[in-house]
Amino acid sequence: MHHQKLESYRTGKLDEMTIAKMQEEMELGNVTSEELVLMYKENISLRNQNLNAMLEINPDALLTAQALDFERRQKGPRSKLHGIPLLIKDNIDTGDKMHTSAGSLALENHYALRDATVVEKLRAAGAVILGKTNMTEWANFMSDKMTNGYSSRGGQVKNPYGPFDVGGSSSGAAAAIATNLAAAAIGTETSGSIINPAAQNSLVGIKPTIGLISRRGIIPLSHTQDTAGPLARTVEDAVTVFEALIGKDEEDTITAFAETFNSYDWHQHLKKNGLSSVCFGVDRELFKKIGDEQLDAFEKALDQLRECGADIKEISLGADQEDLGFAVLLHEFKSDLNAYLASSNPGQPIRSLRDIISFNNEHSTTMLKFGQNLLEQADRLSGMLTEREYVEALERNRFLAAEQGMNASLQKARVDALLLPQDFGCNIGAAAGFPSITVPYCQTQAGEPFSITFAGQAFDEPKLIEYAYAFEHATKGRQRP
């Protein structure tokens, strides 16, 4: 950077700086939001060329930061996110000069008409939307042969830790925050798409209970499982972003549940003794395919949890991930995506799933590197959600994953939460619509990140945050790439 003070700050202080520390620095006058944006843009220009994590930078980010700096001087900060640069996954609408494309060249010229609710909330909190991140195209629902982190619009996102799976589908968001291209990012999950990339990039990821955060303005996959959530370098940072996203939205009925947490103090759960007298359940049937080195790391994590005062019980959920209905995603994808596209910007020519498939066929050399068998499979369905296959699969998910798996089994075993290595078994909580938090623990000998995931019942986020925060402080497992 031409400005020596900023270059010194960027290289000496900015990496791994927490959101709370950024706020302290801005309050002391040591740095401004405008300067944070400038330094992060420098990081993006230097580091993203080897990652493909970013799709575009918000042209208005710098001006927004300047305005927020002025507001801070005049009135004080709006919230803990005032002036903090954040990144947004490319399937989340921003009603500004950035595109929303779900990583697809079919939507490369699509401008959303308005912000998604989560973006509205972030802007209201005073956050700076710095840019859009790359992702696995169509949230990993284009082809079962597609590699995690690939999109026709952005290319292949790379894991900053080495030649490892970068995780999907919030791949760009995870790689970007791991390498400090912003303070935190918003990802989305249907089944593992926050937890998996967070684990693969030594990050904290929060996958919330369905109903806490509005889905309006997010390119959908499944209305029964989709949710947004934060990816950050610390539990505290993730909680700071998470609390800004929560709230009832009249345009997303299920968020009526969020009213329970109006004015709720989420930071009260950042307790270093949060593991004392807690009992965790471990169902080894969920991670039979785990590698020896990862299993050894998991056993060591269990020992550390015991040292922190936790008890570990071997349990059985009575549900296998293979029993869960994939048909739910197939049927809902067509119905939900068609509804989103039909109501999108009228100047956008892609109006349906069939239009996407046709576009891909017309540009097959560019678009069909991995095929589009999932898009075609979904398009063969009616999209009306009347098929017996769909209804049965939905019932099976709700019973096996929610009532039997995560509710009855945990209560019967008298355990407070489920413990998982990496993201193994997270599909059960996703199918149930229940929350999970993943926390960095260590790296393998080759340098691949390894994390521990805490999964609970509906609206167990307060407890999970306590477990995650205490575990993070006891183990200090995050390492920079």
C-alpha positions in Angstrom: 0.0 0.0 0.0 1.2 3.6 -0.7 0.1 4.7 2.8 2.9 3.4 5.1 0.8 3.6 8.3 -1.9 1.4 6.7 0.6 -1.0 5.2 2.2 -1.4 8.6 -1.2 -1.9 10.3 -2.3 -4.4 7.6 0.7 -6.6 7.9 1.3 -6.2 11.6 -2.1 -6.0 13.2 -5.1 -6.8 11.0 -4.7 -10.6 10.5 -6.8 -12.5 13.1 -8.1 -9.2 14.6 -11.5 -9.8 16.2 -14.5 -7.7 15.6 -14.5 -6.5 19.2 -10.9 -5.3 18.7 -11.7 -3.5 15.5 -14.5 -1.7 17.4 -12.1 -0.8 20.2 -9.5 0.5 17.6 -12.2 2.6 15.9 -13.4 4.0 19.2 -9.8 5.0 20.1 -9.3 6.6 16.7 -6.5 4.3 15.8 -8.2 3.2 12.6 -11.4 4.0 10.7 -13.9 1.9 8.8 -12.7 3.5 5.6 -9.1 2.3 6.4 -10.4 -1.2 7.2 -12.0 -1.3 3.8 -8.9 -0.1 2.1 -6.7 -2.7 3.9 -9.1 -5.5 3.2 -9.3 -4.5 -0.5 -5.5 -4.7 -0.5 -5.6 -8.2 1.1 -8.1 -9.3 -1.6 -6.0 -8.0 -4.4 -2.9 -9.8 -3.1 -4.4 -13.0 -1.7 -7.5 -13.8 -3.7 -5.6 -14.5 -6.9 -4.5 -17.9 -5.5 -7.9 -18.7 -4.0 -10.7 -17.6 -6.3 -12.7 -16.9 -3.1 -14.1 -13.6 -4.3 -16.5 -12.8 -7.2 -16.7 -9.1 -6.9 -16.2 -6.1 -4.6 -19.0 -3.7 -3.7 -18.3 -0.5 -5.6 -20.0 1.5 -2.8 -18.1 -0.1 0.1 -15.6 2.7 0.6 -18.2 5.4 0.4 -20.4 3.5 2.9 -17.5 3.2 5.3 -16.8 6.9 5.0 -20.5 7.7 5.9 -20.4 5.3 8.8 -17.2 6.9 10.1 -19.0 10.3 10.0 -22.0 8.8 11.8 -19.8 7.4 14.5 -18.3 10.8 15.2 -21.7 12.4 15.2 -23.9 9.9 17.0 -21.7 6.9 18.1 -21.9 3.4 16.8 -25.2 1.7 15.9 -24.1 -1.8 17.1 -21.1 -4.1 17.5 -21.0 -4.3 13.7 -20.7 -0.6 13.0 -18.1 0.0 10.3 -17.1 -3.7 10.1 -16.4 -5.1 6.6 -18.3 -8.3 5.9 -18.7 -10.6 2.9 -21.9 -12.1 1.4 -22.3 -15.4 -0.4 -23.3 -15.0 -4.0 -26.7 -16.6 -3.6 -27.9 -13.8 -1.2 -29.6 -10.8 -2.8 -28.1 -7.4 -2.5 -30.1 -4.5 -4.0 -27.0 -2.6 -5.1 -24.4 -2.6 -7.8 -23.4 -6.2 -7.2 -24.8 -9.3 -9.0 -26.5 -12.3 -7.4 -25.8 -15.4 -9.5 -25.5 -18.5 -7.3 -22.1 -18.9 -9.0 -23.7 -19.4 -12.4 -23.0 -17.6 -15.7 -26.7 -18.1 -16.4 -27.3 -15.3 -13.9 -24.1 -13.3 -14.4 -26.0 -10.2 -15.3 -28.7 -10.5 -12.6 -29.2 -7.6 -10.3 -31.5 -8.2 -7.4 -34.3 -5.7 -7.0 -33.8 -5.4 -3.2 -31.6 -6.6 -0.4 -32.3 -10.0 1.2 -33.6 -9.6 4.8 -30.3 -10.7 6.2 -28.5 -8.0 4.2 -31.1 -5.4 5.3 -30.3 -6.3 8.9 -26.5 -6.1 8.5 -26.8 -2.7 6.8 -29.1 -1.5 9.6 -26.5 -2.6 12.2 -23.9 -0.5 10.4 -21.9 -3.3 8.7 -20.1 -2.6 5.4 -21.0 -5.1 2.7 -17.6 -5.5 1.2 -18.3 -8.0 -1.6 -19.7 -11.3 -2.8 -17.9 -14.6 -2.5 -17.7 -17.5 -4.9 -19.6 -20.7 -4.1 -20.3 -24.2 -5.4 -22.7 -23.5 -8.3 -26.4 -23.6 -7.4 -25.4 -24.5 -3.8 -24.0 -27.9 -4.9 -27.2 -29.0 -6.5 -26.2 -28.9 -10.2 -24.3 -32.1 -10.5 -23.3 -34.9 -8.1 -19.9 -34.9 -9.9 -19.1 -31.3 -9.3 -16.2 -30.5 -7.0 -16.8 -28.4 -3.9 -16.1 -24.8 -4.5 -16.5 -24.8 -8.3 -18.7 -22.4 -10.2 -18.8 -21.4 -13.9 -18.8 -17.8 -12.9 -15.9 -17.8 -10.5 -13.9 -21.0 -11.2 -12.5 -23.3 -8.5 -12.2 -22.0 -4.9 -9.0 -23.4 -3.4 -8.3 -24.3 0.2 -5.7 -21.9 1.6 -4.3 -24.7 3.8 -3.2 -26.9 0.9 -4.4 -29.4 -1.6 -7.5 -30.3 0.4 -11.2 -30.2 -0.2 -12.3 -26.6 0.4 -15.8 -27.6 1.4 -19.1 -26.7 0.0 -21.1 -24.8 -0.8 -20.1 -21.7 1.1 -16.6 -22.4 -0.1 -15.6 -18.8 -1.1 -16.9 -17.4 2.1 -14.9 -19.8 4.2 -11.6 -19.5 2.2 -12.0 -15.7 2.3 -12.4 -15.4 6.0 -9.6 -18.0 6.7 -7.2 -15.8 4.8 -8.6 -12.5 6.3 -10.2 -10.9 3.3 -12.9 -9.5 5.7 -13.9 -9.7 9.4 -16.6 -12.4 8.8 -18.9 -13.7 6.1 -22.5 -14.9 5.7 -22.9 -18.3 4.2 -26.0 -20.5 3.6 -26.7 -24.1 4.4 -29.2 -26.7 3.3 -27.2 -29.7 4.5 -23.6 -29.1 5.7 -22.9 -26.0 3.5 -21.8 -23.8 6.5 -20.5 -26.5 8.8 -18.4 -28.3 6.1 -16.5 -25.4 4.7 -16.0 -23.9 8.2 -14.4 -27.2 9.3 -12.3 -27.4 6.2 -10.9 -23.9 6.7 -10.3 -23.8 10.4 -13.3 -21.5 11.1 -16.3 -21.2 13.4 -19.5 -21.8 11.6 -23.0 -21.4 13.0 -25.9 -23.3 11.3 -29.0 -21.9 13.1 -32.3 -23.5 13.9 -34.8 -23.0 11.0 -36.9 -20.0 12.0 -34.4 -17.7 13.6 -33.1 -16.1 10.4 -35.2 -15.0 7.4 -34.6 -16.8 4.1 -36.3 -14.0 2.0 -34.0 -12.9 -0.8 -31.8 -16.0 -0.8 -31.7 -18.2 -3.9 -33.3 -21.3 -2.5 -32.7 -25.0 -2.6 -35.1 -26.3 0.0 -37.6 -24.3 2.0 -37.6 -26.8 4.9 -33.8 -26.8 5.3 -32.3 -23.6 4.0 -30.9 -21.0 6.4 -28.2 -18.4 6.4 -25.5 -18.2 9.1 -22.1 -16.7 9.9 -18.5 -17.9 9.3 -15.9 -16.3 11.4 -12.5 -16.8 12.9 -13.7 -16.9 16.5 -16.9 -17.9 18.4 -17.4 -14.4 19.7 -17.2 -13.0 16.1 -19.6 -15.6 14.8 -22.0 -14.7 17.7 -21.7 -11.0 17.0 -22.8 -11.5 13.4 -25.4 -14.2 14.3 -27.3 -11.9 16.7 -27.6 -9.2 14.0 -29.3 -11.7 11.6 -32.0 -12.9 14.0 -35.5 -11.5 13.8 -39.1 -11.9 12.7 -39.8 -11.2 9.0 -43.4 -10.9 7.9 -42.3 -12.3 4.5 -40.9 -15.5 6.0 -43.6 -17.0 8.2 -41.4 -19.5 10.1 -39.4 -16.6 11.6 -42.3 -16.0 14.1 -40.0 -18.3 16.3 -37.4 -15.5 16.4 -39.7 -13.2 18.5 -38.6 -15.3 21.5 -35.1 -13.8 21.1 -36.1 -10.1 20.7 -33.4 -8.0 22.5 -31.7 -11.2 23.7 -28.2 -10.9 25.0 -26.3 -13.6 23.1 -22.9 -12.6 24.5 -24.0 -13.7 28.0 -23.2 -17.2 26.8 -19.5 -16.6 26.1 -18.4 -18.5 29.2 -15.0 -20.1 29.6 -16.5 -22.7 32.0 -19.3 -23.6 29.7 -18.3 -27.2 29.5 -18.6 -27.9 33.3 -21.1 -30.7 34.1 -22.2 -31.0 30.4 -22.9 -34.5 29.0 -22.3 -35.1 25.3 -23.5 -38.0 23.2 -21.3 -39.7 20.6 -22.9 -41.9 17.9 -20.1 -43.7 16.2 -22.4 -45.0 13.5 -22.4 -41.5 12.0 -18.7 -41.5 11.3 -17.8 -45.0 10.3 -15.9 -43.7 7.3 -13.6 -41.4 9.2 -9.9 -41.7 8.6 -7.5 -43.0 11.3 -5.8 -39.7 11.9 -9.1 -37.8 12.2 -10.4 -40.4 14.5 -7.3 -40.1 16.7 -7.8 -36.3 16.8 -11.4 -36.8 17.8 -10.5 -39.1 20.7 -8.0 -36.5 21.9 -10.7 -33.9 21.7 -13.0 -36.1 23.9 -10.2 -36.3 26.5 -9.9 -32.5 26.5 -13.6 -32.2 26.9 -13.5 -34.5 29.9 -10.6 -32.4 31.4 -13.0 -29.4 31.1 -15.6 -31.1 33.2 -17.7 -32.7 30.5 -19.0 -36.3 30.4 -19.1 -38.4 27.2 -21.7 -41.0 26.5 -21.9 -43.5 23.7 -25.4 -43.3 22.2 -27.4 -44.3 19.2 -29.7 -41.9 17.4 -31.5 -44.7 15.7 -31.3 -42.8 12.4 -28.9 -43.2 9.6 -28.1 -40.3 7.1 -28.9 -42.7 4.3 -32.4 -43.1 5.5 -33.1 -39.4 5.1 -35.2 -38.3 2.1 -33.1 -36.8 -0.7 -36.4 -36.5 -2.5 -37.2 -33.6 -0.3 -34.4 -31.5 -1.8 -35.2 -32.6 -5.3 -38.8 -31.7 -5.2 -38.4 -28.5 -3.2 -35.6 -27.2 -5.4 -37.7 -27.0 -8.5 -40.6 -25.5 -6.7 -38.6 -22.9 -4.7 -36.2 -22.0 -7.5 -38.9 -21.5 -10.0 -40.7 -19.2 -7.6 -37.6 -17.2 -7.0 -36.7 -16.8 -10.6 -40.2 -15.9 -11.7 -40.3 -13.0 -9.2 -36.7 -11.8 -9.9 -35.7 -8.7 -11.8 -37.9 -8.5 -15.0 -34.9 -7.7 -17.1 -33.3 -11.1 -16.2 -34.1 -13.6 -19.0 -33.7 -16.8 -16.9 -37.2 -17.3 -15.4 -37.2 -21.0 -14.5 -35.2 -24.2 -13.9 -35.8 -25.2 -17.4 -34.3 -22.0 -18.7 -31.2 -22.7 -16.7 -30.9 -26.2 -18.2 -31.4 -24.8 -21.7 -28.8 -22.0 -21.1 -26.3 -24.6 -19.9 -26.9 -26.8 -23.0 -26.5 -23.9 -25.3 -23.1 -23.0 -23.6 -22.1 -26.6 -22.9 -18.3 -26.1 -23.2 -18.4 -23.5 -20.5 -21.3 -24.7 -18.4 -21.2 -28.5 -18.3 -17.7 -29.3 -17.1 -19.4 -31.6 -14.5 -22.8 -32.1 -16.2 -26.1 -31.1 -14.7 -27.8 -34.3 -13.8 -29.3 -32.9 -10.5 -30.8 -30.0 -12.4 -32.3 -32.4 -15.0 -33.5 -34.8 -12.3 -35.3 -32.0 -10.4 -36.8 -30.6 -13.6 -38.5 -33.9 -14.4 -40.6 -33.6 -11.3 -43.8 -31.6 -11.2 -42.7 -28.9 -8.8 -46.1 -29.0 -7.3 -45.0 -30.9 -4.2 -48.0 -33.4 -4.5 -46.0 -36.5 -5.3 -46.2 -39.4 -2.8 -42.4 -39.7 -2.9 -42.0 -36.2 -1.6 -44.6 -36.4 1.1 -43.2 -39.7 2.4 -39.6 -38.3 2.3 -40.6 -35.2 4.2 -42.4 -37.2 6.9 -39.4 -39.5 7.2 -37.0 -36.6 7.6 -39.1 -35.0 10.3 -39.6 -38.3 12.2 -36.2 -39.9 11.8 -34.1 -36.8 12.1 -36.1 -34.6 14.4 -38.5 -36.6 16.6 -36.6 -39.8 16.9 -33.0 -38.8 16.1 -32.3 -35.4 17.7 -35.2 -35.2 20.2 -36.1 -38.6 21.7 -32.7 -40.1 21.4 -30.9 -37.3 23.2 -33.5 -37.0 25.8 -33.6 -40.7 26.5 -29.8 -40.9 26.8 -29.9 -37.7 29.0 -27.3 -35.9 27.0 -27.2 -32.2 26.4 -25.9 -32.2 22.8 -24.4 -34.4 20.1 -20.7 -34.3 19.4 -19.4 -34.9 15.9 -15.9 -35.0 14.3 -15.6 -32.4 11.4 -19.0 -32.4 9.7 -19.7 -36.1 9.9 -23.4 -36.7 10.7 -24.4 -33.0 10.3 -27.1 -34.0 7.7 -29.3 -35.3 10.5 -29.5 -32.0 12.2 -29.9 -30.3 8.9 -32.9 -32.5 7.9 -34.4 -31.8 11.3 -33.9 -28.0 11.0 -31.8 -28.0 14.2 -28.6 -26.0 15.0 -25.0 -26.9 14.9 -21.7 -25.0 15.6 -18.3 -26.2 14.5 -15.1 -25.1 16.1 -11.5 -25.5 15.0 -9.5 -28.1 16.9 -6.2 -29.0 15.2 -4.6 -29.9 11.9 -3.5 -33.2 10.5 0.1 -33.9 9.8 -0.4 -32.8 6.2 -1.9 -29.5 7.5 -5.6 -30.2 6.8 -7.9 -28.5 9.4 -9.9 -30.6 11.7 -12.9 -29.4 13.8 -15.4 -30.5 16.4 -19.1 -29.9 15.8 -21.7 -29.4 18.6 -25.2 -30.3 17.5 -28.4 -29.8 19.5 -32.2 -29.6 19.4 -34.3 -26.8 18.1 -33.3 -23.4 19.6 -30.4 -24.9 21.5 -28.1 -22.1 20.2 -27.5 -20.6 23.7 -26.2 -23.9 25.0 -24.2 -24.7 21.9 -22.5 -21.2 22.1 -21.4 -21.9 25.6 -19.9 -25.3 24.7 -18.2 -23.9 21.6 -16.7 -20.8 23.4 -15.4 -22.9 26.3 -13.9 -25.5 23.9 -12.3 -22.8 21.8 -10.6 -21.2 24.8 -9.5 -24.5 26.2 -8.0 -25.8 23.0 -7.1 -22.7 20.9 -7.3 -24.8 17.8 -7.5 -22.3 15.0 -4.4 -21.8 13.1 -3.8 -19.3 10.3 -3.2 -20.8 6.8 
